[in-house]
Amino acid sequence: MNARLPQLYVARHGETPWSAAGRHTGRTDVPLTAQGEQDAQRLGERLAGKIFTRVFVSPLQRASRTCALAGFGEKAIADEDLVEWDYGIYEGKTTPEIRQSRPGWEIFRDGCPEGESLAVAAARADRVVDRLRRLDGDTLVFSHGHFLRLLAASWLGLDPAASRCFHLGTAALSILGYEHGPAEPVIRLWNDAHHIRG
């Protein structure tokens, strides 16, 4: 019987004031709310006992604080490629606000003026996936909602626009892995937040 195939655990950061309000939070370095800190601790309880050969984290404080509260701060390696999408002029705006001036706008189709295009953001996700596939053992990543959706699409070999199908809540845990081998990437778990729902 073959040894167990490695898995990639991905965790979105905990709640922030902006995520709670539905505001696009790209490079603005906002802190966690009290609820976000509590949810990060519960995420750590969920991951207790898991062994990871590597832990990577976005350097933005909402991700690094989630990582630390979950108990992985000392082991984590900051990776600039894990930062959230650069939303450009849409930074801090909600989707309804953006659609007032740009009806029908969708981030995974239209990107962000003066920020990152879909192609540029997806290229970062591809770089991360390429590095992670070379590692042995299970890996844990703390990052951001839209970026992790791009990461999932890249892992599966899907067009980046397919990322729109992968909703992801704050402090949610997902697992990417394989079916029978590296040629068959799959989602093993997605957007699981039962640890923060009591």
Sequence and secondary structure as in RCSB ss.txt:
>XXXX:A:sequence
MNARLPQLYVARHGETPWSAAGRHTGRTDVPLTAQGEQDAQRLGERLAGKIFTRVFVSPLQRASRTCALAGFGEK
AIADEDLVEWDYGIYEGKTTPEIRQSRPGWEIFRDGCPEGESLAVAAARADRVVDRLRRLDGDTLVFSHGHFLRL
LAASWLGLDPAASRCFHLGTAALSILGYEHGPAEPVIRLWNDAHHIRG
>XXXX:A:secstr
       EEEEE    HHHHTTB  SS      HHHHHHHHHHHHHHTT   SEEEE SSHHHHHHHHHTT TTT
 EE GGGS    GGGTT BHHHHHHHSTT  HHHH  TTS  HHHHHHHHHHHHHHHHT  S EEEEE HHHHHH
HHHHHHT  GGGGGG    TT EEEEEESSSTTSEEEEEEEE GGG  
